[in-house]
Amino acid sequence: MMTRRGRPIGFRLSEASKRAISESKRGQRHKQETKDKISDSLIVYFRNKNPLSEELTNMYCNIDSNGEICEWVTDNESVIDSLEDVMTLKSLRNANRIELTVGPNIEFFSHEITPELIILFLEAAEILGLDPDEYFDDLGD
């Protein structure tokens, strides 16, 4: 008979055990393959948790007096939810969050880089006769 690895369900670790485990893991790095698998699984999880079809339904069915939009979204739900290059508003807000870590402190802040702002930056770079990459780098200094 095979035994399961790990602790029994509901087992609580002491704070000292948690700290010891945390210390033993410090400095360990995941392989790129593992990082990719984690990333893919998170994308699938959040895609299923906040599907695009649900967001479209919530946004447009209130103003859809004859039900055409809601019916179209329902009929095309699987296609809409499988789109990889379209993000929900919640995904866009989360994509705009940047994580900064300094020691054990983690802080989040949002930025508002919109397509319009990028176009303005590109136009400014063109007017100044600069390479856009160099112009963006200079803005960060």
CNS distance restraints for C-alpha pairs under 8 A (distance, minus, plus):
assign (resid   7 and name CA) (resid  11 and name CA) 6.35 0.50 0.50
assign (resid  13 and name CA) (resid  17 and name CA) 6.02 0.50 0.50
assign (resid  13 and name CA) (resid  18 and name CA) 6.37 0.50 0.50
assign (resid  14 and name CA) (resid  18 and name CA) 6.32 0.50 0.50
assign (resid  15 and name CA) (resid  19 and name CA) 6.19 0.50 0.50
assign (resid  16 and name CA) (resid  20 and name CA) 6.19 0.50 0.50
assign (resid  17 and name CA) (resid  21 and name CA) 6.17 0.50 0.50
assign (resid  18 and name CA) (resid  22 and name CA) 6.11 0.50 0.50
assign (resid  19 and name CA) (resid  23 and name CA) 6.07 0.50 0.50
assign (resid  20 and name CA) (resid  24 and name CA) 6.19 0.50 0.50
assign (resid  21 and name CA) (resid  25 and name CA) 6.36 0.50 0.50
assign (resid  22 and name CA) (resid  26 and name CA) 6.34 0.50 0.50
assign (resid  30 and name CA) (resid  34 and name CA) 6.02 0.50 0.50
assign (resid  30 and name CA) (resid  35 and name CA) 6.33 0.50 0.50
assign (resid  31 and name CA) (resid  35 and name CA) 6.38 0.50 0.50
assign (resid  32 and name CA) (resid  36 and name CA) 6.13 0.50 0.50
assign (resid  33 and name CA) (resid  37 and name CA) 6.32 0.50 0.50
assign (resid  34 and name CA) (resid  38 and name CA) 6.20 0.50 0.50
assign (resid  35 and name CA) (resid  39 and name CA) 6.09 0.50 0.50
assign (resid  36 and name CA) (resid  40 and name CA) 6.08 0.50 0.50
assign (resid  37 and name CA) (resid  41 and name CA) 6.15 0.50 0.50
assign (resid  38 and name CA) (resid  42 and name CA) 6.18 0.50 0.50
assign (resid  39 and name CA) (resid  43 and name CA) 6.21 0.50 0.50
assign (resid  40 and name CA) (resid  44 and name CA) 6.30 0.50 0.50
assign (resid  41 and name CA) (resid  45 and name CA) 6.08 0.50 0.50
assign (resid  42 and name CA) (resid  46 and name CA) 6.13 0.50 0.50
assign (resid  43 and name CA) (resid  47 and name CA) 5.93 0.50 0.50
assign (resid  44 and name CA) (resid  48 and name CA) 6.17 0.50 0.50
assign (resid  45 and name CA) (resid  49 and name CA) 6.11 0.50 0.50
assign (resid  46 and name CA) (resid  50 and name CA) 5.85 0.50 0.50
assign (resid  46 and name CA) (resid  51 and name CA) 7.83 0.50 0.50
assign (resid  47 and name CA) (resid  51 and name CA) 5.30 0.50 0.50
assign (resid  47 and name CA) (resid  52 and name CA) 7.73 0.50 0.50
assign (resid  47 and name CA) (resid  81 and name CA) 7.52 0.50 0.50
assign (resid  50 and name CA) (resid  54 and name CA) 7.15 0.50 0.50
assign (resid  50 and name CA) (resid  55 and name CA) 7.51 0.50 0.50
assign (resid  50 and name CA) (resid  88 and name CA) 7.68 0.50 0.50
assign (resid  50 and name CA) (resid  90 and name CA) 7.98 0.50 0.50
assign (resid  51 and name CA) (resid  55 and name CA) 6.68 0.50 0.50
assign (resid  51 and name CA) (resid  81 and name CA) 5.81 0.50 0.50
assign (resid  51 and name CA) (resid  88 and name CA) 7.58 0.50 0.50
assign (resid  52 and name CA) (resid  56 and name CA) 6.24 0.50 0.50
assign (resid  52 and name CA) (resid  80 and name CA) 6.56 0.50 0.50
assign (resid  52 and name CA) (resid  81 and name CA) 5.51 0.50 0.50
assign (resid  52 and name CA) (resid  87 and name CA) 7.29 0.50 0.50
assign (resid  52 and name CA) (resid  88 and name CA) 5.60 0.50 0.50
assign (resid  53 and name CA) (resid  57 and name CA) 6.12 0.50 0.50
assign (resid  53 and name CA) (resid  73 and name CA) 6.30 0.50 0.50
assign (resid  53 and name CA) (resid  74 and name CA) 7.67 0.50 0.50
assign (resid  53 and name CA) (resid  77 and name CA) 5.62 0.50 0.50
assign (resid  53 and name CA) (resid  80 and name CA) 5.97 0.50 0.50
assign (resid  53 and name CA) (resid  81 and name CA) 5.99 0.50 0.50
assign (resid  54 and name CA) (resid  58 and name CA) 6.18 0.50 0.50
assign (resid  55 and name CA) (resid  59 and name CA) 6.10 0.50 0.50
assign (resid  55 and name CA) (resid  88 and name CA) 6.97 0.50 0.50
assign (resid  56 and name CA) (resid  60 and name CA) 5.93 0.50 0.50
assign (resid  56 and name CA) (resid  61 and name CA) 7.81 0.50 0.50
assign (resid  56 and name CA) (resid  73 and name CA) 7.36 0.50 0.50
assign (resid  57 and name CA) (resid  61 and name CA) 5.32 0.50 0.50
assign (resid  57 and name CA) (resid  70 and name CA) 6.09 0.50 0.50
assign (resid  57 and name CA) (resid  73 and name CA) 6.85 0.50 0.50
assign (resid  58 and name CA) (resid  62 and name CA) 7.12 0.50 0.50
assign (resid  60 and name CA) (resid  64 and name CA) 6.13 0.50 0.50
assign (resid  60 and name CA) (resid  69 and name CA) 7.01 0.50 0.50
assign (resid  60 and name CA) (resid  70 and name CA) 7.37 0.50 0.50
assign (resid  61 and name CA) (resid  65 and name CA) 7.90 0.50 0.50
assign (resid  61 and name CA) (resid  67 and name CA) 7.06 0.50 0.50
assign (resid  61 and name CA) (resid  69 and name CA) 6.69 0.50 0.50
assign (resid  61 and name CA) (resid  70 and name CA) 5.53 0.50 0.50
assign (resid  64 and name CA) (resid  68 and name CA) 6.91 0.50 0.50
assign (resid  64 and name CA) (resid  69 and name CA) 6.32 0.50 0.50
assign (resid  64 and name CA) (resid  70 and name CA) 7.29 0.50 0.50
assign (resid  67 and name CA) (resid  71 and name CA) 6.05 0.50 0.50
assign (resid  68 and name CA) (resid  72 and name CA) 6.09 0.50 0.50
assign (resid  69 and name CA) (resid  73 and name CA) 6.12 0.50 0.50
assign (resid  70 and name CA) (resid  74 and name CA) 6.10 0.50 0.50
assign (resid  71 and name CA) (resid  75 and name CA) 6.08 0.50 0.50
assign (resid  72 and name CA) (resid  76 and name CA) 6.12 0.50 0.50
assign (resid  73 and name CA) (resid  77 and name CA) 5.57 0.50 0.50
assign (resid  73 and name CA) (resid  80 and name CA) 7.78 0.50 0.50
assign (resid  76 and name CA) (resid  80 and name CA) 6.10 0.50 0.50
assign (resid  77 and name CA) (resid  81 and name CA) 6.04 0.50 0.50
assign (resid  78 and name CA) (resid  82 and name CA) 6.17 0.50 0.50
assign (resid  79 and name CA) (resid  83 and name CA) 6.65 0.50 0.50
assign (resid  87 and name CA) (resid  91 and name CA) 5.69 0.50 0.50
assign (resid  87 and name CA) (resid  92 and name CA) 6.17 0.50 0.50
assign (resid  88 and name CA) (resid  92 and name CA) 6.23 0.50 0.50
assign (resid  89 and name CA) (resid  93 and name CA) 6.19 0.50 0.50
assign (resid  90 and name CA) (resid  94 and name CA) 6.22 0.50 0.50
assign (resid  91 and name CA) (resid  95 and name CA) 5.98 0.50 0.50
assign (resid  92 and name CA) (resid  96 and name CA) 6.26 0.50 0.50
assign (resid  93 and name CA) (resid  97 and name CA) 6.73 0.50 0.50
assign (resid  93 and name CA) (resid 110 and name CA) 7.90 0.50 0.50
assign (resid  96 and name CA) (resid 110 and name CA) 5.32 0.50 0.50
assign (resid  96 and name CA) (resid 111 and name CA) 5.46 0.50 0.50
assign (resid  96 and name CA) (resid 112 and name CA) 6.71 0.50 0.50
assign (resid  96 and name CA) (resid 113 and name CA) 7.65 0.50 0.50
assign (resid  97 and name CA) (resid 108 and name CA) 6.26 0.50 0.50
assign (resid  97 and name CA) (resid 109 and name CA) 5.48 0.50 0.50
assign (resid  97 and name CA) (resid 110 and name CA) 4.30 0.50 0.50
assign (resid  97 and name CA) (resid 111 and name CA) 6.55 0.50 0.50
assign (resid  98 and name CA) (resid 108 and name CA) 5.55 0.50 0.50
assign (resid  98 and name CA) (resid 109 and name CA) 5.52 0.50 0.50
assign (resid  98 and name CA) (resid 110 and name CA) 6.06 0.50 0.50
assign (resid  98 and name CA) (resid 111 and name CA) 7.59 0.50 0.50
assign (resid  99 and name CA) (resid 106 and name CA) 6.74 0.50 0.50
assign (resid  99 and name CA) (resid 107 and name CA) 5.81 0.50 0.50
assign (resid  99 and name CA) (resid 108 and name CA) 4.71 0.50 0.50
assign (resid  99 and name CA) (resid 109 and name CA) 6.90 0.50 0.50
assign (resid 100 and name CA) (resid 106 and name CA) 5.72 0.50 0.50
assign (resid 100 and name CA) (resid 107 and name CA) 5.24 0.50 0.50
assign (resid 100 and name CA) (resid 108 and name CA) 6.28 0.50 0.50
assign (resid 101 and name CA) (resid 105 and name CA) 5.64 0.50 0.50
assign (resid 101 and name CA) (resid 106 and name CA) 4.52 0.50 0.50
assign (resid 101 and name CA) (resid 107 and name CA) 6.42 0.50 0.50
assign (resid 102 and name CA) (resid 106 and name CA) 6.63 0.50 0.50
assign (resid 113 and name CA) (resid 117 and name CA) 6.03 0.50 0.50
assign (resid 113 and name CA) (resid 118 and name CA) 6.95 0.50 0.50
assign (resid 114 and name CA) (resid 118 and name CA) 6.40 0.50 0.50
assign (resid 115 and name CA) (resid 119 and name CA) 6.26 0.50 0.50
assign (resid 116 and name CA) (resid 120 and name CA) 6.31 0.50 0.50
assign (resid 117 and name CA) (resid 121 and name CA) 6.26 0.50 0.50
assign (resid 118 and name CA) (resid 122 and name CA) 6.18 0.50 0.50
assign (resid 119 and name CA) (resid 123 and name CA) 6.13 0.50 0.50
assign (resid 120 and name CA) (resid 124 and name CA) 6.14 0.50 0.50
assign (resid 121 and name CA) (resid 125 and name CA) 6.14 0.50 0.50
assign (resid 121 and name CA) (resid 132 and name CA) 7.79 0.50 0.50
assign (resid 121 and name CA) (resid 136 and name CA) 7.91 0.50 0.50
assign (resid 122 and name CA) (resid 126 and name CA) 6.18 0.50 0.50
assign (resid 122 and name CA) (resid 132 and name CA) 6.12 0.50 0.50
assign (resid 123 and name CA) (resid 127 and name CA) 6.17 0.50 0.50
assign (resid 124 and name CA) (resid 128 and name CA) 6.14 0.50 0.50
assign (resid 125 and name CA) (resid 129 and name CA) 5.97 0.50 0.50
assign (resid 125 and name CA) (resid 130 and name CA) 5.04 0.50 0.50
assign (resid 125 and name CA) (resid 131 and name CA) 6.53 0.50 0.50
assign (resid 125 and name CA) (resid 132 and name CA) 5.56 0.50 0.50
assign (resid 125 and name CA) (resid 135 and name CA) 6.11 0.50 0.50
assign (resid 126 and name CA) (resid 130 and name CA) 6.11 0.50 0.50
assign (resid 126 and name CA) (resid 131 and name CA) 7.58 0.50 0.50
assign (resid 126 and name CA) (resid 132 and name CA) 7.63 0.50 0.50
assign (resid 130 and name CA) (resid 134 and name CA) 6.83 0.50 0.50
assign (resid 130 and name CA) (resid 135 and name CA) 6.21 0.50 0.50
assign (resid 131 and name CA) (resid 135 and name CA) 6.19 0.50 0.50
assign (resid 132 and name CA) (resid 136 and name CA) 6.09 0.50 0.50
assign (resid 133 and name CA) (resid 137 and name CA) 6.19 0.50 0.50
assign (resid 134 and name CA) (resid 138 and name CA) 6.10 0.50 0.50
assign (resid 135 and name CA) (resid 139 and name CA) 6.31 0.50 0.50
assign (resid 136 and name CA) (resid 140 and name CA) 6.70 0.50 0.50
assign (resid 137 and name CA) (resid 141 and name CA) 6.99 0.50 0.50
